[in-house]
Amino acid sequence: MAQARNVCAGPFGAVYDFYIERPRLARLVLGAMWGVDPRPFYRSLTAVAELPSGATVLDVPCGGGVALRGLRPVNDSYYATMPSAAPAGLRTCVGGCTPPD
């Protein structure tokens, strides 16, 4: 069976990462391409900031890691991602947390 090519690992992924990190630009690009308004998506990221201390955030597939912008050092949270182009997840702690085993 042939392995599927990950289009996000090439130029498309770089362009996506550039505009998704800029909400105003994302609104223009997504509106023009698909008629989508990304504002509800960006508003939903505030829920990440409201998580209780010690929470674990699993962002799959993480793309540019936009959900990470919602975490604050005071959250003391663990952020685990699974990029679609990587064989293993990337992990980071926000605040003084200790990664789970």
C-alpha positions, 0 to 999 in steps of 0.5 A, spaced: 500 500 500 502 506 498 503 511 503 499 518 503 503 524 502 503 529 507 501 536 504 502 540 510 509 538 511 511 542 504 509 549 502 502 549 503 503 547 511 508 553 511 503 558 508 497 555 513 502 556 519 503 563 517 496 565 516 493 561 522 498 565 527 495 571 524 487 572 526 486 578 521 490 575 515 486 568 517 479 571 516 481 574 509 484 568 507 479 563 509 473 567 507 476 568 500 478 560 499 472 557 503 467 562 505 469 561 513 469 566 518 475 563 523 473 568 529 469 562 533 475 558 532 479 563 535 474 565 541 474 557 542 481 558 544 479 562 551 477 555 553 484 553 554 486 559 558 480 557 563 482 550 564 484 548 572 491 547 574 494 541 572 490 540 566 493 536 560 491 539 553 492 534 547 492 538 540 491 533 535 493 534 529 496 541 532 498 544 525 502 550 527 500 549 535 495 555 535 492 552 541 498 553 545 497 561 545 491 560 550 495 557 555 498 561 560 504 560 565 499 560 571 495 555 568 501 550 570 498 545 565 501 540 560 500 541 553 501 535 548 501 535 541 501 530 535 503 533 529 501 530 522 508 530 519 511 527 526 512 520 528 512 522 535 508 527 539 512 534 542 510 536 549 511 542 553 510 544 560 507 551 561 508 554 568 511 549 573 508 543 571 511 536 571 510 532 565 506 526 566 509 519 564 
